[in-house]
Amino acid sequence: MHQPPGNLDLLIEANEWEARQIMLCYERPLKYAQRYQDVARFCVGFSGILLEQLEDPSIIARYAGIVDIPRMLEGYRHAPNIDFAGMGYYHPVFPLIPADDWDEQMARGRRKIVDVFGREPKIFWPPEMGFTMEMIPALVRRGYEYLVVDSMHVAPREPLPREEVVYHTHTAEYGGAKITVIPRDRDLSNAQESGLNPAWFEGETGHKTAAVSRPCLVTTWTDGENGGWFRQIDEDAGFWGYFFAPYMEAVRAGESPIRPISVADFVARQPPRTQVDVRTGAWNIGSTSGADFSHWAGSGSQKKALEELFGLRRRQQQLSDRLTDQQRLAAADNLHQVQELILKAETSCYLFWGDAWIPKLYEHTRLAHQILDGIHS
């Protein structure tokens, strides 16, 4: 679940119908978790900047006719069968931003989950599933124990059948830090995003895991507010009514061989036995594999925007290094403002939507340069 800075305000102003669709997407997971508290187990990730907007009094007031946002957030806080996944505060594609900003994006994203929901997330979901092994030490420092990655990028260090790779958990290590890897089934996730029913899901999952002798963890992960399947105003025709509710009814009746489980419970019962590496990459978008980040960094304008971002980060660091302690103290507010603008500019949406949204990245970097111009060493 993610919206870039200011987008909830823009949506309700420009397209109230779309704003309604999206806001209902945030309420429905809680509704179905409460309805099926005895059997439902799932994980929801919120970006920090989305939660920031959901706590904004003006947003609360403008969306009051659609969803009671404070009541919704409080409900999530007390839902025992929902786990929370952390991510970067501004939803950056981590391998595409300066590594010096990883820690702050992770720390602030995690802290926002704690502030809003009162629970520390143990699962990390990299935005756009953009991951590189170098992130592991920062994740471990921030208290994450589990990492969701696209199964297509998981490479075992010893030969394994593919189904053993996709449907078991593993350990990945980098720089002396270890984390448990949860592979996401790409095919089943694509179905979750576009449409499926419980009978198909049961059959397809049974077929995919038939050759695996021990219990399997089948992990699907998609956006929760994008695409018509999740945005259906008629709940019975969308993900929650057409797929999830009948699936939970079958589980409750003991008629389904597939049972929801939390990641922590599964790992406690079936600890990782294998070491893997995770190749640098993201999830698939349309016809792209995610291996080369082409959807976010493939065009000339996208590459130029990323160069601007890295150049600004270098300029900020070089200027800060030249300042005396007294000068740095005097410029602290301005330096903090520049850092905030850099983090905002790292929002994945500015690159995802290409030329239509790249100007938003430059709005932040341009203002940051102006502030740096006023700081003298």
C-alpha positions as CSV (number, residue, x, y, z in Angstrom):
1,M,0.0,0.0,0.0
2,H,1.6,3.2,-1.1
3,Q,0.8,6.7,-2.3
4,P,3.5,9.3,-3.2
5,P,3.7,12.6,-1.4
6,G,0.5,14.7,-1.7
7,N,-1.3,12.2,-3.9
8,L,-4.3,11.5,-1.6
9,D,-5.0,15.2,-1.7
10,L,-4.6,15.3,-5.5
11,L,-6.8,12.3,-6.0
12,I,-9.8,13.6,-4.0
13,E,-9.5,16.9,-5.8
14,A,-9.1,15.6,-9.3
15,N,-11.0,12.3,-9.4
16,E,-13.3,11.5,-6.5
17,W,-14.4,8.2,-7.9
18,E,-10.8,6.9,-8.1
19,A,-10.1,8.3,-4.7
20,R,-13.1,6.3,-3.4
21,Q,-11.9,3.1,-5.1
22,I,-8.4,3.5,-3.6
23,M,-9.5,4.4,0.0
24,L,-11.8,1.3,0.1
25,C,-8.7,-0.8,-0.8
26,Y,-7.1,0.3,2.4
27,E,-10.2,-0.6,4.5
28,R,-11.0,-4.0,3.0
29,P,-8.0,-6.0,4.3
30,L,-9.0,-5.1,7.9
31,K,-12.7,-5.9,7.2
32,Y,-11.9,-9.4,6.0
33,A,-9.3,-10.0,8.7
34,Q,-11.9,-9.2,11.3
35,R,-14.6,-11.3,9.6
36,Y,-12.2,-14.4,9.4
37,Q,-10.1,-13.8,12.4
38,D,-10.1,-17.5,13.2
39,V,-8.6,-18.6,9.9
40,A,-7.2,-15.6,8.0
41,R,-3.5,-14.7,8.2
42,F,-1.9,-12.2,5.9
43,C,0.6,-9.4,5.7
44,V,0.1,-5.8,4.7
45,G,2.8,-3.2,4.0
46,F,2.2,0.5,4.2
47,S,4.8,3.1,3.1
48,G,5.6,5.7,5.6
49,I,4.5,8.5,3.3
50,L,1.1,6.9,2.9
51,L,0.6,6.6,6.6
52,E,1.7,10.2,7.0
53,Q,-1.1,11.3,4.6
54,L,-3.6,9.0,6.3
55,E,-2.9,10.8,9.6
56,D,-3.2,14.3,8.1
57,P,-6.4,16.0,9.6
58,S,-7.3,17.5,6.2
59,I,-7.1,14.1,4.5
60,I,-9.2,12.6,7.3
61,A,-11.8,15.2,6.9
62,R,-11.9,15.1,3.1
63,Y,-12.3,11.3,3.0
64,A,-14.7,11.1,5.9
65,G,-17.6,10.3,3.6
66,I,-15.8,7.3,2.3
67,V,-13.8,5.8,5.2
68,D,-13.4,6.7,8.9
69,I,-9.6,6.7,8.6
70,P,-8.7,7.0,12.4
71,R,-11.1,4.1,13.1
72,M,-9.5,2.1,10.3
73,L,-6.0,2.6,11.5
74,E,-7.0,1.8,15.1
75,G,-8.6,-1.4,13.8
76,Y,-5.4,-2.4,12.0
77,R,-3.5,-1.7,15.3
78,H,-5.6,-4.4,17.1
79,A,-5.9,-7.0,14.3
80,P,-3.9,-10.0,15.7
81,N,-4.0,-11.9,12.3
82,I,-2.4,-9.1,10.2
83,D,1.4,-8.9,10.1
84,F,2.9,-5.7,9.0
85,A,5.7,-5.4,6.5
86,G,8.1,-2.5,6.6
87,M,9.6,-0.7,3.6
88,G,11.4,2.5,2.8
89,Y,9.5,5.6,4.1
90,Y,9.2,7.2,0.6
91,H,9.0,3.8,-1.2
92,P,12.3,4.0,-3.1
93,V,13.7,1.4,-5.4
94,F,16.7,0.8,-3.1
95,P,19.3,-0.4,-5.6
96,L,18.7,2.8,-7.6
97,I,19.2,5.3,-4.8
98,P,22.4,6.3,-3.0
99,A,23.3,3.6,-0.4
100,D,24.0,6.3,2.1
101,D,20.2,6.9,2.2
102,W,19.2,3.2,2.7
103,D,19.4,3.3,6.5
104,E,17.3,6.4,6.9
105,Q,14.6,5.2,4.5
106,M,14.4,1.9,6.4
107,A,14.6,3.4,9.8
108,R,11.9,6.0,9.2
109,G,9.6,3.5,7.4
110,R,9.9,1.1,10.3
111,R,9.4,3.8,12.9
112,K,6.2,5.0,11.2
113,I,4.7,1.4,11.4
114,V,5.5,1.3,15.1
115,D,4.0,4.8,15.7
116,V,0.8,4.1,13.8
117,F,0.2,0.4,14.6
118,G,2.2,-0.2,17.8
119,R,4.1,-3.2,16.5
120,E,7.6,-3.6,15.1
121,P,7.6,-5.1,11.7
122,K,9.8,-8.1,11.3
123,I,9.2,-8.6,7.6
124,F,10.7,-6.3,5.0
125,W,9.2,-5.8,1.6
126,P,11.5,-3.9,-0.7
127,P,9.4,-1.4,-2.8
128,E,8.9,-2.7,-6.3
129,M,10.7,-5.8,-5.0
130,G,13.9,-3.9,-5.9
131,F,16.6,-5.7,-3.9
132,T,20.4,-6.2,-3.8
133,M,22.3,-8.3,-1.3
134,E,24.2,-5.3,-0.1
135,M,21.0,-4.2,1.7
136,I,21.1,-7.1,4.2
137,P,23.3,-5.6,6.9
138,A,21.2,-2.4,7.0
139,L,18.0,-4.5,7.3
140,V,19.4,-6.6,10.1
141,R,20.6,-3.4,11.9
142,R,17.0,-2.2,11.8
143,G,15.6,-5.3,13.3
144,Y,14.2,-7.1,10.3
145,E,14.3,-10.9,10.4
146,Y,12.5,-11.8,7.2
147,L,12.8,-10.5,3.6
148,V,10.3,-11.0,0.8
149,V,12.0,-11.3,-2.6
150,D,10.9,-12.3,-6.1
151,S,11.6,-16.0,-6.5
152,M,13.0,-15.5,-10.0
153,H,16.1,-13.9,-8.5
154,V,16.7,-16.5,-5.8
155,A,19.9,-18.6,-6.5
156,P,20.6,-21.5,-4.2
157,R,24.3,-22.1,-3.3
158,E,23.7,-25.8,-3.9
159,P,21.7,-27.5,-6.6
160,L,18.0,-27.6,-5.8
161,P,14.8,-28.4,-7.7
162,R,13.1,-25.1,-8.6
163,E,10.0,-25.9,-6.5
164,E,12.3,-26.4,-3.4
165,V,13.7,-22.9,-4.1
166,V,10.3,-21.2,-4.5
167,Y,8.3,-22.9,-1.7
168,H,10.7,-23.1,1.2
169,T,12.4,-20.4,3.2
170,H,16.2,-19.8,3.0
171,T,19.0,-17.9,4.6
172,A,20.9,-15.2,2.8
173,E,24.1,-13.7,4.2
174,Y,26.1,-10.6,3.3
175,G,28.8,-8.8,5.2
176,G,28.4,-11.1,8.2
177,A,24.6,-10.3,8.5
178,K,22.0,-13.0,7.9
179,I,18.3,-12.8,7.1
180,T,15.6,-15.3,6.3
181,V,14.5,-15.1,2.7
182,I,10.8,-15.6,1.7
183,P,10.5,-16.2,-2.1
184,R,7.4,-14.8,-3.7
185,D,5.8,-17.0,-6.4
186,R,5.7,-14.8,-9.4
187,D,3.0,-16.7,-11.4
188,L,0.6,-17.0,-8.5
189,S,1.2,-13.3,-7.6
190,N,0.4,-12.3,-11.2
191,A,-2.9,-14.2,-10.8
192,Q,-3.6,-12.5,-7.5
193,E,-3.2,-9.2,-9.2
194,S,-5.4,-9.9,-12.2
195,G,-8.0,-12.4,-11.0
196,L,-8.4,-15.9,-9.6
197,N,-10.9,-18.1,-7.8
198,P,-10.3,-20.6,-4.9
199,A,-10.7,-23.7,-7.0
200,W,-8.1,-22.6,-9.6
201,F,-5.8,-21.5,-6.8
202,E,-6.1,-24.8,-5.0
203,G,-5.4,-26.8,-8.2
204,E,-2.5,-24.7,-9.4
205,T,-0.9,-24.6,-6.0
206,G,-1.3,-28.4,-5.6
207,H,0.3,-28.9,-9.0
208,K,3.2,-26.6,-8.3
209,T,4.0,-28.1,-4.9
210,A,3.3,-31.8,-5.7
211,A,6.9,-32.8,-5.9
212,V,7.9,-31.2,-2.6
213,S,7.9,-33.7,0.3
214,R,7.7,-31.3,3.3
215,P,5.3,-28.5,4.0
216,C,5.5,-25.6,1.6
217,L,5.1,-21.9,2.1
218,V,3.3,-20.4,-0.9
219,T,3.8,-16.7,-0.9
220,T,1.9,-14.3,-3.1
221,W,2.5,-10.5,-3.1
222,T,1.0,-7.7,-5.1
223,D,0.0,-4.1,-4.9
224,G,-3.2,-3.8,-2.8
225,E,-4.7,-0.7,-4.4
226,N,-3.8,-1.0,-8.1
227,G,-5.8,-2.6,-10.9
228,G,-9.5,-3.1,-11.2
229,W,-9.5,-6.4,-9.4
230,F,-8.7,-4.7,-6.1
231,R,-10.5,-1.5,-6.8
232,Q,-13.9,-3.1,-7.6
233,I,-16.6,-1.1,-5.8
234,D,-18.7,-4.2,-6.0
235,E,-16.8,-6.3,-3.4
236,D,-18.3,-9.6,-4.6
237,A,-16.7,-9.1,-8.0
238,G,-13.2,-8.3,-6.7
239,F,-10.3,-9.9,-4.8
240,W,-11.9,-9.9,-1.4
241,G,-15.4,-11.0,-2.2
242,Y,-14.8,-13.3,-5.2
243,F,-11.6,-15.0,-4.1
244,F,-10.7,-14.4,-0.5
245,A,-14.0,-14.8,1.3
246,P,-14.9,-18.2,-0.4
247,Y,-11.3,-19.3,0.2
248,M,-11.6,-18.5,3.9
249,E,-15.0,-20.2,4.1
250,A,-13.4,-23.4,2.6
251,V,-10.6,-23.2,5.2
252,R,-13.0,-22.7,8.0
253,A,-15.0,-25.7,6.9
254,G,-11.9,-27.9,6.7
255,E,-12.3,-28.3,2.9
256,S,-9.1,-26.7,1.7
257,P,-5.6,-28.3,1.9
258,I,-4.1,-24.8,1.8
259,R,-4.1,-23.0,5.1
260,P,-3.1,-19.4,5.8
261,I,-0.1,-19.1,8.2
262,S,2.1,-16.2,9.4
263,V,5.7,-16.2,8.2
264,A,6.9,-16.4,11.8
265,D,4.8,-19.5,12.6
266,F,5.9,-21.2,9.4
267,V,9.6,-20.5,10.0
268,A,9.2,-21.7,13.6
269,R,7.9,-25.1,12.3
270,Q,10.1,-25.3,9.2
271,P,13.4,-23.4,9.8
272,P,15.5,-22.6,6.7
273,R,17.9,-25.3,5.7
274,T,19.6,-23.8,2.7
275,Q,21.8,-20.8,1.9
276,V,20.9,-18.7,-1.2
277,D,22.0,-15.6,-2.9
278,V,19.5,-13.1,-4.3
279,R,20.4,-11.6,-7.7
280,T,19.9,-7.9,-7.9
281,G,16.6,-7.1,-9.5
282,A,12.9,-6.2,-9.1
283,W,9.6,-7.7,-9.8
284,N,8.1,-8.0,-13.3
285,I,6.2,-5.0,-14.8
286,G,4.3,-5.8,-17.9
287,S,6.7,-7.4,-20.4
288,T,9.8,-6.5,-18.3
289,S,11.4,-9.1,-16.1
290,G,12.6,-6.7,-13.4
291,A,16.2,-8.0,-13.8
292,D,17.6,-4.8,-15.3
293,F,15.3,-2.2,-13.6
294,S,14.4,-1.0,-17.1
295,H,10.9,0.2,-16.1
296,W,12.5,2.7,-13.6
297,A,15.9,3.4,-15.2
298,G,15.7,2.3,-18.8
299,S,15.0,5.6,-20.6
300,G,17.4,8.5,-21.1
301,S,15.2,10.8,-19.0
302,Q,15.1,8.3,-16.2
303,K,18.8,7.8,-16.2
304,K,19.3,11.6,-16.2
305,A,17.0,12.0,-13.3
306,L,18.9,9.4,-11.3
307,E,22.2,11.2,-12.1
308,E,20.7,14.4,-10.8
309,L,19.7,12.6,-7.6
310,F,23.2,11.2,-7.0
311,G,24.8,14.5,-7.9
312,L,22.7,16.3,-5.4
313,R,23.5,13.8,-2.7
314,R,27.2,14.2,-3.4
315,R,27.0,18.0,-3.3
316,Q,25.2,17.9,0.0
317,Q,27.8,15.6,1.5
318,Q,30.7,17.6,0.2
319,L,29.3,20.8,1.5
320,S,28.6,19.3,4.9
321,D,32.1,17.9,5.1
322,R,33.6,21.4,4.4
323,L,31.6,23.1,7.2
324,T,33.1,23.7,10.6
325,D,31.1,22.3,13.6
326,Q,29.8,25.9,14.3
327,Q,28.8,26.4,10.6
328,R,27.1,23.0,10.5
329,L,25.2,23.8,13.7
330,A,24.1,27.1,12.2
331,A,23.0,25.4,9.0
332,A,21.4,22.4,10.7
333,D,17.8,23.3,9.7
334,N,18.7,23.9,6.1
335,L,20.8,20.7,5.9
336,H,17.9,18.7,7.4
337,Q,15.5,20.3,4.8
338,V,17.8,19.3,2.0
339,Q,18.0,15.7,3.3
340,E,14.2,15.5,3.4
341,L,13.9,16.7,-0.2
342,I,16.4,14.1,-1.3
343,L,14.5,11.3,0.4
344,K,11.3,12.6,-1.2
345,A,12.9,12.7,-4.6
346,E,13.7,9.0,-4.2
347,T,10.0,8.1,-4.4
348,S,9.7,5.3,-6.9
349,C,6.6,6.7,-8.6
350,Y,8.6,9.6,-10.1
351,L,10.6,7.1,-12.1
352,F,7.8,4.5,-12.6
353,W,5.6,6.9,-14.5
354,G,8.5,8.1,-16.6
355,D,8.3,11.5,-18.4
356,A,4.9,12.3,-16.9
357,W,6.2,12.2,-13.3
358,I,9.9,12.8,-13.6
359,P,9.3,16.6,-13.2
360,K,8.2,15.9,-9.7
361,L,11.6,14.5,-8.8
362,Y,13.2,17.7,-10.2
363,E,10.9,19.9,-8.1
364,H,12.5,18.4,-5.0
365,T,16.1,18.5,-6.3
366,R,15.8,22.1,-7.6
367,L,14.6,23.4,-4.2
368,A,17.4,21.4,-2.5
369,H,20.0,23.0,-4.7
370,Q,18.6,26.5,-3.9
371,I,18.9,25.8,-0.2
372,L,22.5,24.6,-0.6
373,D,23.3,27.7,-2.6
374,G,22.4,29.7,0.5
375,I,24.8,27.7,2.8
376,H,28.3,29.1,2.8
377,S,31.4,27.3,4.0
